Every structure is written in C-alpha cells, then in structure tokens.
Amino acid sequence: MARLAGVSQTTVSLVLSGNKSGICLAETTRRRVLAAAQTLGYAPDPVATRLALARNNILGLYTFTATFPTGVEHSYYPSLAGVEAEAAAQGQDVLLFTGSTGAGQDILRRVRVADGCLFLGRHVPEDQLAVLLAEDYPFVHIGRRDELDGRIPYVGADYVSAAAEVVHGLHALGHRHIRYVRERDEAPSSADRELGVRRAAAATGLDHDDLVHRADAAEITPGLLESWLAAGVTALVTEETDTGAVFTALTRALDALGVDCPSTVSLALLGAPPVTGWRDRRISGFAVPRHEMSRAAVRLLVDLVTGAEHPPHQHLLPCPPRTGDTTGPAPHR
C-alpha cells in the first residue's frame, strides 16, 4: 500500500489510524493513502487495532441483584435495553455480570475483563468501588450515588424535583393532609424522593404531622390505613422499589377496606408500579427515564474509557409526570 501511494509505511499507519498524534500531513497525501487502501480492499484488523489502543471495545454491566432480570415487565428491563442500544451505537460489546455469581474481591477481578463497567443496583459495595476509583478504572453507576464523598460517576434521575411536583399537584387538588409511605431500607433514590416530598410540603404549608411513615410491607395493614383515613388523610404517596412491597401492601389494604381511589383517598406512586399493577388502574405519579439514563451512562463510560477531555461525571435526568386515574380532588370528610 505504501508503494502504491508513493509514501512511507509510517505515513500509511498515520492516515489509517486517524492521525491521532496530530502530525501535519498534506491533504493530497492523505487522499492518496485512502485511495490506495480502497484499491487494495484494505480492512483494518480489529484485533490488532484493539491491542494497539490497549482496549477491546467491551463494556461490562454488573447488577447487584441476585437474579438477572429477563422479563420485559421487570423494572430493570428498560435499563438493559438502553445499555444494549447505546453500546451498539457506540460500536461496543456488552459483557454481563451479576451479583449472584460472586461478590467482594471477585468483582474487582472479573470486571477488568472489560474496558470499563456499568453498575446497576439499589446498593453498592463501597469498599470495592473505592479500589476501582483509586486505580482509575472507568466505571459509571446507573442511578445517583452519594457514597465515597460523592466521587462515583453516575447518570441518575432527578427524583427530588419529580417527587416535589407530585406533591404540588396534590396540593393544587385541595389535599392538605397526605401520608408519604416508604420502606425502611435506605438508598439514595429513597432519600431523594423523601427530600422532594418534604420540600414540597414545606413550600405549600401541608400538614407535617406524621408526614412520612416508614414501614415494612407487613406493617401496612387495613387497620393502619383505616386509622389514617379517620385522622383526615386524603392522599397516599409511596415510592417505587425493586420489590414494590409497600405499594402492593397499600393497594391490598385499600381493597380489603373497599376504599375507592380517588373518591375516598388519592394514591400516587413515585416511579413505576410493580409488574402486577393494581386492578388495571393507571397509577398517578411520575415515570423514571431508565432507557435514557442507561444510554447516557454508556456514553459517559465510553468518554471515560477513551479519555475524552474532562467530561462531566455526574448527570441527573428529569422524570416525566405520569397522568393516572388514582388521584383527584380532595374529598370533604
């Protein structure tokens, strides 16, 4: 090829590699090399190219769930679909890891097979991620993380603003006494939702007495719900979690009491309902942009792997409101 183009082998290598070193080359020279490559039917060897770049164009995806979700109804499915779509667009392969096949030091050993790794899950092993940070191994978490002094790169959802908007909407419908029901389990996504609820309640002057109720699913009984209604609660708000346990417990209690939504009490969910739903109802609240978050996380990870100049390492995407039929004007009781 060098002989056909009338240039040196070094010049051919520079042109075919994209001249990443920025050496000055005449445009006519570049065109001669490309023309010679086309004439000879040249196609770059992907293995050699990857070795030269010290990369293999493989991104890892590690979930901390015990079972990797495969059903399209699963809340993680949009995240996985987003990763796959954007990885294909970026010319990357995806290697899947799951928490069910190992933990601890095994995470550090296995993910290094990939150029960088995406992490997905409600909880993360801080000590292992701290090692990856210290070694400058590229990784991005899908979902906001505040551990390790806020140094974890992530693409998450703006739950604070979205949760506040739901509460403002209930206030506009005349609700003055709401109950926010959340699981006892702690995670940044739960903390963000609660923060949004509290901010909106403070801004609108809603009744703060017993505003937030933390409970396990077994504690959400028809008797507890009946006591809330008797105390004047006109709207229930709860969070989406991996299990959807509290939402399911609330809807079962509503069914047990024969309570109608929204004529007796409104119900809003901060996120997507469980796959089982609730009596084919369209649950009011907001949606989580999981597909978009995952695609953005892949782009950020590729930037980190390829050394893009100072990309922002943390992003929050807005959560679109979801209009449903489970909220309405506050009843007069």
MARFILUM-586634 format. One record per atom (N, C-alpha, C): z, y, x. Coordinates in steps of 0.05 Angstrom, whole numbers, plus 5000, padded with zeros to 4 digits. Atoms other than C-alpha are relative to their C-alpha. Layout:
N
ZYX
...
//
This chain:
333
500049765017
500050005000
500050255017
499949774982
501650485057
497350055012
502649974988
494850335089
498150124979
501849905021
491250455022
500450304994
499349725006
494851115010
499750185025
500249844975
494051335083
502550145008
497449894993
501451455092
501749795014
498250194987
507351135127
501549844979
498450175018
511550575097
502550164990
497749845008
517451065096
499350184977
500849825021
513551545053
499649844974
500350175024
511750985005
502749944987
497350065011
519150794998
501250254987
498949755011
521051524986
498850054972
501349945025
515951604930
500849804978
499450205020
517350944895
502949994992
497249995007
524851054897
500750264986
499549755014
524051734864
500950235018
499349794981
525552124928
502750124994
497349905007
532952174911
501350165022
498849854978
534452454980
498950285001
501049735001
530253074964
498350095023
501849934977
525653045025
497550134989
502449855009
519853525018
497549835004
502550165000
513453145000
497850164986
502249865014
506653444983
499349844975
500750125025
504653314911
497549815003
502350174995
497953034936
500849745012
499050244987
501652534979
501349814979
498650165021
505952304920
498049874982
502050115018
499852214876
498449785014
501450214987
496251804929
501649745001
498350244999
502151334935
500149874972
499950115027
502651254859
497349874992
502650115006
495151144854
499649735014
500250254985
495450604908
501749784987
498250195013
501350274872
498749894975
501450095024
497350254807
497749825006
502350164992
491249984842
500849725008
499050264991
495249424873
501749854980
498450135021
499049274809
502949975008
497250024990
505749424842
502050024978
497649985018
512149294802
502449975017
497750024982
518849424835
501749754994
498250235003
523348824847
502750094990
497549905011
529348944801
502449915016
497750094985
534048524843
500350165026
499949844975
532148894907
500950284994
499249725008
532849564871
502950024995
497149995007
539749394845
501749975026
498550034975
542049154913
500050265016
500249754985
539549794945
501850214989
498349805013
543450204895
502949914999
497350125002
549649754901
500949994971
499450035029
549249674825
498349774989
501650215013
546849124779
499350064971
500849915027
545849524715
501449834978
498550145020
551249134678
502650164994
497549875009
556749474638
501749794986
498150185013
562949094617
501050124974
498749925025
566049124548
502449824996
497550165001
573348894546
501550084975
498349955023
577048834480
502749885004
497350094997
584548754477
500949844975
499350175023
584248364411
499949715009
499850284993
585847624413
497449864993
502550125008
579347454378
497850214999
502149815000
572747794389
498750024972
501049985027
570248074322
497049954999
502950065003
563547794299
499050074972
500949945027
563347944224
499150294998
501049725002
559348564205
502050174984
498049845015
565148764159
502350095017
497749944984
570148794216
499850295010
500049724992
572349494235
498950055028
501149974973
570249374307
497049975001
502850064999
563249174289
498350245006
501649764994
560349884288
500350085030
499649934972
563349994357
498349825018
501650194984
560049364385
497050064997
502849955005
553449534352
499150265015
500649764986
553750234382
499749965030
500150064971
555149964452
497349875006
502550154995
549249484447
497650194998
502349835004
544450014421
499750205023
500249794978
546150544474
499549875027
500450134974
546450044531
497049935003
502850064999
539349824513
498450255006
501449744995
537150554511
500350095028
499549914972
540150664580
499049795020
501050204982
536950034609
502349845013
497750144989
543649694618
500449734984
499150245014
546048984602
503050034995
497249995007
552848864570
501249735004
498550244995
557848344593
502650024984
497749985018
563248184542
502449855012
497550124993
570548044560
501850024976
498049985022
576247904511
502749955010
497250044993
583747924514
500949724997
499150285005
584147204491
499549825024
500750174978
581346954557
501550085026
498549934976
586247274605
501250284997
498749735001
590747874618
501050055028
498849934975
594348224674
498050035022
501749974977
591248164742
497249894995
502650125006
585547754712
498150214990
501749775008
582948404681
498750125024
501149874976
582148714749
498049835014
501850184986
578748104778
497349984985
502450075015
573747994722
498250244995
501849775008
571348694703
498450105024
501549904977
569048834774
497249865003
502750125001
563148374760
498050214990
501749795011
560348984722
500350255016
499949744986
558649664749
502250184990
497949855013
563549974701
500849864974
499150155023
567349764639
500950194977
499049875024
568650004568
502349844990
497650145011
575449844538
500350084971
499849965029
576849774464
502449854990
497750135011
583449644430
502250204994
497949825009
589649954399
502050055023
498149974978
593949834461
498649925026
501250064974
592249814535
502249945020
498150054978
595649534597
499950235021
500049764983
597450174633
499949945030
499950064971
599049854700
497349915011
502650094991
592249524704
498050235001
501849775000
588450154685
500750205022
499149834977
592550544736
498749915026
501350114976
589750084790
497150075000
502949935001
582650194766
499550305005
500249724994
583750944767
500350065029
499449954971
586650924837
497749915017
502250104984
580650534861
497350124992
502449865009
575650994827
498049814987
501850185014
572850414787
499250144973
500849855024
568650724730
500749854975
499550125026
571350574661
500550224979
499749815022
571650914593
501349854977
498850125024
576150764533
498750114975
501149915026
573150784464
502450054982
497549915014
578651174428
501750165019
498449824983
583251714453
502449865011
497750104986
588551524503
501550235013
498449794987
594251964528
501849885022
498450124978
597351464577
499150105027
500649944972
597451554652
499450305004
500149714997
598452314647
497350114991
502549905012
592052394606
497649975018
502250034981
587452144662
498049794992
501950205008
583951594624
497650124987
502549895013
576651764608
499749864973
500350125027
575251664534
498050164983
501449875022
570951824474
501549904975
498450075023
575151844412
499350164975
500549865025
575552114341
502250224997
498149785004
578852774321
501649944974
498450085023
583952454275
501850234990
498249785007
588453074276
498750184979
501349825019
583453534243
499249864974
500950155024
580852994195
502349944982
497750055017
587752804171
501050254987
499149755012
589653534161
498150084977
501949935021
583253634120
500649844974
499450175023
585153054074
502450124985
497649885013
592053364061
499450274987
500849745012
589054054050
498549954973
501450065025
584453733998
501949924978
498050075020
590353423962
501550244990
498749765008
593854083962
498350174981
501849855017
587754413931
499849874972
500050135026
588153893875
502650024986
497549955014
595154113859
502349825009
497950174990
599153593897
502050155017
497949864985
605753863923
502049815012
498150204990
609553223937
498549755007
501550234991
605952703979
501749825018
498650184982
608252104018
497949885019
501850124980
604851904083
501349755010
498950264994
605951164095
498449895024
501350114976
604550884165
501649775011
498650234987
606250264205
501950105022
498149944980
611950254254
498750005028
501350034974
607250074311
499050275010
500849744988
605750644359
497349975014
502649984986
598750824384
499150294997
501049725002
595251484398
498650064974
501449955025
590951404336
501950054977
497949965021
597151344292
501450275004
498749754995
600551924326
498350244993
501849785007
594452364317
499850044970
500149975029
593952214243
502550124989
497549885010
601252364232
500250295007
499949724992
600653014271
498350174981
501749855019
594853234226
501350034973
498749995026
598753064163
502350215001
497849814998
604853454187
499150295003
501049734997
600754054208
499150114973
501049915025
597354094141
502250054980
497749975018
603854004103
501550265006
498649754992
607054574143
498350244992
501849775006
600955024133
499950064970
500349965029
600754914058
502750024985
497349995012
608254904045
500649764983
499350245016
608354194018
502849925005
497350104998
614953864006
500349825025
499750154975
617353604074
502149784997
497950205003
622953164046
498749724999
501150274999
621252454066
497050005000
502949984999
614152664081
498749755012
501150234985
612952084130
501949774996
498450245003
615251384115
498749785017
500950224982
614550854170
501249744989
499150265011
614850134147
498149785008
501750244997
612349434158
499049944972
501350065026
607949154103
502049874981
498150145018
613548714076
501950194986
498149805011
617749334062
498750164977
501449855021
612449644016
500049834975
499750165024
614749343950
499550174975
500349855025
613449523878
502550174994
497649845006
620649753873
500150265017
500149764983
619850233932
498050204988
502049835011
613450513902
501050134974
498949905026
616850593834
502050225005
498049794994
622450993866
498650265009
501449764991
617451463899
498850154976
501249875023
613851593833
502250134983
497849885015
620551713799
501050265013
499149764986
622152223853
497950225000
502049795003
615752613838
497749985019
502350034982
610852353890
497549974983
502550015015
603852483864
497649915016
502250094982
599652263924
501149845022
499450184978
599951703974
497850025020
502049994978
596551754042
500949795020
499350204980
596251184092
497949995021
501750014976
592951014158
498449745000
501550244994
587550524178
501149885026
499250144976
589850004229
498249755003
501650254996
586849364258
500549804977
499350205021
590448954204
499750114972
500149885027
590349444146
502449914983
497850125014
597149154128
501450184980
498649825018
600449764098
498350094976
501849945022
594349964058
499949774979
500150235018
593949264029
502649974984
497450015014
601449274013
500250214979
499949795020
600749933977
498449944976
501750065023
594949713934
501149774984
498850225015
598549073916
502350104983
497849885015
604649473895
499050164976
501249855022
600249923853
499149814978
500950205020
597149313819
502449874986
497750135012
603948993808
501350184978
498849815019
606449623772
498050084978
502049925019
599849713734
499550305001
500349724996
599350413763
497050075004
502849934997
592550753756
499750235020
500849784982
589351183810
497450114991
498049804992
588451753806
501650134978
498749865022
591151903737
503150015003
497150004996
598351703756
500750095028
499549934972
598151763832
497349985015
502350014983
592651923882
500549845024
499850164976
591151483941
497850085020
502049934979
587751704006
500649835025
499850174976
586351294069
498850155023
501049864976
585551604138
498549805017
501750194986
579951154162
498749814980
501550195017
576150554135
501949804987
498350205013
579250074084
499549725013
500550284990
580149334103
497649884987
502550135010
574248874091
500449914971
499650095028
577548624027
499950224980
500249775019
577549323998
502350004980
498150005022
581249453933
498650034974
501250005027
578349263866
497350154999
502649864999
571549533887
500250304997
499649715002
574450233888
498950135025
500949844977
571450773933
502450165009
497549884991
577550983973
499450275012
500249734989
578151733987
501250025028
498949964974
579451974057
497950105020
502149934981
575052014119
499149755014
501250224985
570551564159
500450045030
499749994971
571251404233
497249955012
502750034989
564751514273
499949805023
499850204979
565450864311
497449965015
502650054987
558050764324
499350225019
500649774983
557151464351
501950025024
498150004978
563551414393
499249805021
500750204980
561150784426
497550085015
502449914986
554251064442
500750225020
499249794982
557451684472
501749895023
498450124978
562351244512
498249865020
501950124982
556450854541
498750215018
501349784984
553051504562
501950115021
498049914981
559451744594
500449815023
499650204979
560451094631
497649995019
502350004983
553351104657
500150245019
499749764983
554551814683
502049955022
498050064979
560851574719
499049805020
501050204982
557350974748
497950115019
502249894984
551351364773
500750255015
499149774985
555451944799
498950264990
500949745011
552952484752
502150215006
498349794989
555853144774
502050104979
497749905015
562653274742
499649984970
500250015029
561453014671
502850034987
497450005014
567053174621
500849724995
499150275001
571252554620
501349934973
498650055025
574352624551
498650164977
501449885022
570952754484
501349914974
499250075027
573152774411
497750074981
502149965019
568052694355
501350054972
498949955026
569152954284
499849764982
500150215020
570752474227
499050114974
501149895025
566452594166
501749924976
498450075024
570152634099
498649794983
501050215017
569352054051
500950054971
499449945028
569052243977
500349734985
499650245015
572051693935
500950064972
499149975028
574851573865
503049944997
497250065002
582151463883
501750255003
498449765000
584252193888
499050194977
500749825021
584352713833
502250214997
497949795005
588453293804
502749874997
497350105002
595953213809
500849974971
499150045028
598852923744
502550184995
497649855008
604153323707
502049814989
497950195009
610352893703
502650154997
//
